[in-house]
Structure formats: structure tokens, C-alpha cells
């Protein structure tokens, strides 16, 4: 089921494509239908509901479709689908890691080093060893904790951060938890996925390169903490049975800049969540990003956005996420 949140409450998309207010649809079949008021108005509560409540929601939506106009909703009124409780961003694709590292060296490291790397790869026809992730990348899923309080909704204006000259987009497939986890097994962890959505992990690439060289805390300090964007559409977990078969693209001012897929991730969702929950508790509303879809950031293609442009991210079957980079917007 595809869901959105509006100022009036939670809405769901029927099979024929029309959008229905869950609260109004619940009223059509009676408030004792098995779908609670909280589940009809709060997205995370709906995703955490049992199958009985889900079936009640489907019946309510069918009743709304059979009574045209009685529960119709305007999808254009969508707002941030939920407020993240926390946010963790993983990196799962070797090809993204290598391509990004190569371009960081080319663009932002001293020229002699960049020439040495390029010369090695030209002569040997192999990847420069230091551009590859270390063995830890393959042994355990790696992530950083992002700023869950700095989140933009679809359609909101993005500012140009004052501390960077190279702002970048990152197309990411993310999900929200619907169940609590603590020291979970991979099997238990996979069952906690509530719904999938599009995420833009805005990045400051020149700052990332500087942090990579000099910051003892690594390359995800000031380069990653200033903003993320979350799409309006959330697709329930049952509607995306194979998350490694997702396909997406990025458009800038309507032009397709890059496309990619989630195939070939180094770790599955269960392993990611099992590691993230080791020794700590995760809760419904926590956001997990699978990381940048290979090839789907400006850094990898060496193409850079500018103030005034509109960045649109899309993942098939889920939806789009659009933000204009406004010269007048502020954090």
C-alpha cells in the first residue's frame, strides 16, 4: 500500500490510483472496523499494525472507492510523512565507494596524488588499492548516524550551505522501522521494516574530502550533518518484496543526469539491522538508509548542481522527491 500524510491526516492510494483519506474511509465502515484512530492518522502506527488492521484498511478503502467523493483526498497536500526518531545511513555498494573515492581524489586532493592514482590505473588497468573499501566493509555493514532533526519534505526549498562550494545530491532507498529491535537476529530484524521511501542525502563534497584527510572522526562530519530530504510517498514493506531490484534516476531541471539500481548490495537488510541493534535499542520511527544507489550522485559523474536548480529523485513503484536549491532559503 502506498501512503502519504497531509495536514488533514493519513491518505492511501487505492488500486485505481485515487487517493483516499483513511480516517474518512474508516468512518464509512464504522469505527469498530479493526483499524484504530491512531492507525488511520499516523503513518508509523499504521505500518506497525497487524494484518487484521491492514485488512480493515483495505476494506475501508474499497468502501470509499465504492462511494465516490465521500473520502477522496488531495495528494498534492502531502507533507513530511513522519518525523524521524533517528537516522542511520549505510553504504552497501563497492562500485559507489570506489567511484566516489576516485573522484574525491581527482577533484579535491593534491594534484601529484591525483596524477599518481590515475597513472597507476592507466598502466595496470586495475583499481588503485586505496580506493577500495577495506575488509571491514565486507565483514559488517557500515553506517553513520545522521541528523534526523534536519529533514526536508518533498517540495521544500533547499538552502546552499555556507560551508561548501560543492553541494551534491545522493539518491537513496530508505525505510522506516515499524517494530522495536534490540540485539536482533537478521531474521527478526528484517521483520521490523515498515515502509520504503526515497531519500536525498545532501552532501558537501569539498568538506568531505577535507574531513577524509584531516578529521579524526572521518569523512561524515560536517559534510553530512546539515540536511536530508524525504519523499512524500511511503510504500509498505509487503509491496517491495525484493529491495535489491529497485531502479531509480535523478533529474536536474527535468534532464536525466544519472540512473541506477540497488542490485548487488554487500549486505542485506536483516544483517544491517542486526548490526545496528547490537547492544542498543531501535524503535518505530527510526530511519535506515541503504546508501547511495551506484552511479546516482553528482560526485560519481563529476557533474555539479548550482543554486536555482531543481533536483528530482525517483525510484520506480515508490515515487519522486523534488527540492529546488533556492538562493534565498536558509537552514
N, C-alpha and C positions, 0 to 999 in steps of 0.2 A: 504494500500500500504506500502511495506517495502522500506525504503530509506537508502542510505549511502552517505557520502561525500568523494571524492577523491581529490588529488591536481588539477585534471582537471575539477572538478565540481561535481554536484549532480547526483547520479545514482539511478535508481529504479529497482525493481525486477518484471519481467513480470510473468504472470500466469504459464508459463512453467519453471520458475526457473532461466532463464537467466537474466543477468543484462544489463541495457540499460542506456546510457548517456541521460539525459533529454534534455540537450542543443542540442545534435546532433539529437535526435528524434524530437524536436521542429522544427529544420530546415527541416526535411523531409516533414512536413505537412504545412510549411510556418510560418513565424514569427508572422503572424496575427491570429494565431490559437485560441487565448484566453488565452494562457499561456505566461506570460511575461518573459523577460530575467531574471529578479530577481527571479521569482518563479522557473525557471529552473536551477538556480545555487545556491540558498541559501535555506537551509533546513527549517529554521523557516519561511521564506517568503512563501515557498510552503505550509507549514502546515496552514498558515493564509489565504490562497487563498479561494475564494468562490467556489461553486460547479461547476460553469462554467469553471473555470481554472482546477479543478480536472478532469472534463470530457475531456477537451482538452488534459490533460496529458495522460489520458487513451488512447485516440485516437492516440496520438503521439507514445506511447509505442507499441500499436498494429501495427502501420505503421513500426516501427523499427523491430519488430518480423517478419513482412512480407518481410523485406528487409535484410536478414541475413548479418551480418558483418558491416553494414553501421553505426550502433550506438552502437555496442557491447562495453561493459565496463569490466574492470578487477576489481572484488570486493575485490581482495587481496590488492589493493592500498588504502583501506579505511583509513581515518584519523578521528580525533575528529569530530563528526557530526556537531557540532556548539560550539561556545564559550558561556558558560552560562553567563547570565547577573547578576544573583544572584542565591542563592541556599538555600532552606529551607528543612529540614529533619524532618519528623513527626515520631511518634511512635504510632502504632494503635492496637497492639495485646497484650492482657493481658498475654497470655502464654509466649511470648518472654520476657516481662517485668519481670515476676516472675522468670522464669528460669535463666535469666541473673543476677538478684539480688541475687538469691540463690548462684550462682557460684562465684559472686564477693565476697560475704561474706566468702564462703568456701576457696577461693584461696588467698584473699588479706586482709581480716580483722583479727584482733587478734584472736588466737585460742580459747580462752574462749568464745568469742561471737559466733564463728562458731559452737562450740560444743553445745552451748545453743540453737541455732536455729535448728540444726539437732536433738537434743533431744526433743524439743517441737514437731517437725513434726513427729518424730517416735512414740511418745506417743499418740498424739492427732489424727494422721493421717489427719491433716489439714495443710494448708499453714500458715507459720508464718506470723502474721498480717502485720508486717513492710515490708515484701517482696512484698506485693500487692501495686499496684498504688493507690493513694488517689482518692477521689471522683472527683477531677478536671479532671482526665484522662477520665472519662466517660461523664462529662458535656460538655467539649470542646476539640477539637483536640489540642494536644500539639506538639510543634516543637521547633527546634533551628535553627539559621541562620549559615550555614556552609560557608567554604572558597571556593567561586566559582572560585578563581584565581589559586587554586592548584588542577588541574584536569588532570588526565592521560587518554590517549586514549587506546583502545584495542591494546595489543601487546607491549606497552611501559614497560620498566623496572621500578619496584617499589623499592625504597630505603628502608633500615631499619632505621627508625627514631632514632636519637641518644638518645632521652629521654625516651625510653621504652625498656623493656625486653620481653613484651608480645604483639606483634603486632597481630592484628586479622582482619579477613575479615567479611563483612556483605553483604549478598545477598539481594538486594532491587529492587523493581519495582518502576520506577520513570517516570515522564513525564515532557514535556516542554510546557509552555504556548504559545498559538498562538494568543491570544487576550488580550488587556489590561483589568484590573479589578480595581475597587475602590468601597469599600462598597457594594460589590456584594451580591445578594441573592444566596442561594445554587443553584438555577436553572440557573441563569446567570453564575455562576462560573463554573458549570460543562460543559457549552458550550465552555469554554476557553481552554480546554485540547486539545493540538495539536497532540502530539505523545508520545508513550511509549518506554522505553528502559531499559536496565539492568544497575544498578549502584552498585558499591562496595564502601561502606562507611568504609574505613580503620579506625581502632580504636586501641588506646593504652590502654589496659585493666588495667594494674597496675596504670597508671596515672589516669584513670577514677575512680578507687577505691579511690585513694588519694584525688582527687578533690571532690568526693562524701562525704568524711569525713570532709574535711578541707576548701574547696574553697567556699567562699560566693556566687560565681556565678554558682555553681553547677557542675555536672559531665561531662559537654560537653565543656570544655575549651581546654586545651592542648591535651586532649585525642582524639579530633575530628577535629582539625583545619589544620592538616598537609597534607591531601590528600584524594581525591575521584577519582574513575575511572568510565568512561562512555563507554558503549558498542558502537560499530560502527553502529549497526542496530537500526533504529527508525521506529516503526510501527504506522501508522496513527491511530487516535483515533477511527475511524469507524471500524477498524479491530479488536478492542478489546472491544466489547460491554459490557462485564462483567469483570471488572478488579479484582473482588474478586474470580474469577475462575482460576487465573493463577497458574501455577505449575512450580517449579524450583528446582535446585540442585547445589551443589558445589563439584568440583573435585579438588584434590590436587595431582599433579604429575600423573594425569589420574585416580586416585582412588576416587570413590564417598565417600565423608565424611558425607554429610547430604542432606536431601531433605525436601521440604515443600510446602505449598500453601498459597495464600493470603485470604483464606476463613475466615470469622468471624471478620473482622476489626471492631473496636469500632465506627468508623465514616466513612462516605462516602466522595468521592472526593468533592462534592459540599459543604459540611459542612467544609471541610478542607480549601478550597479556600475562602469561605465566611469569615471565621475567619482570615485567613492570610491577606485578603484585607481590613479588618475593619480599617478605619482611615488612610489607606495608599494605594498607587497605585502599582499594579503589572503590568509588561509589557511582551510582547512577548520575549521569550528567557530566562525567569525566569524558574528555575528548581525546581520541587517539588518531593521529595522522599516520598513514603508511609511508609518507615521504614523497618526494618529488617523482612524478612519473618520468621515466627516462626520456630525455630529449625535450622536456617541456618546461624549460626556464630560459630566460634570455642569456644567462651565462654560458650555457652549453652551445648555443647557436651564435654567440657573440653579436647579439642584436639587443639594443638598449632602448627602453621606454623613456619618454620625456613628459614633462608637465603638460597637461592639457589633453593627453591621450586617454582613451578608454580601453581598459583591459578586460576581456571577457574570457572566462574559463568555462569549459563544457565537458561533462562526462556523460556519455550515452546512457540513456534509461534513467538518469538521475536528474540532470538539469544544468542550468548555467549560473554563473556568478559574475556580475559585472560591477566594476568600480571605475569611475573617472578619476584621474590624478589631477586634482584641482590646484592651481597655483595659489588660491586663497584659502584653502582648507587648513585647519590646524589640528593638532592632536587632541 
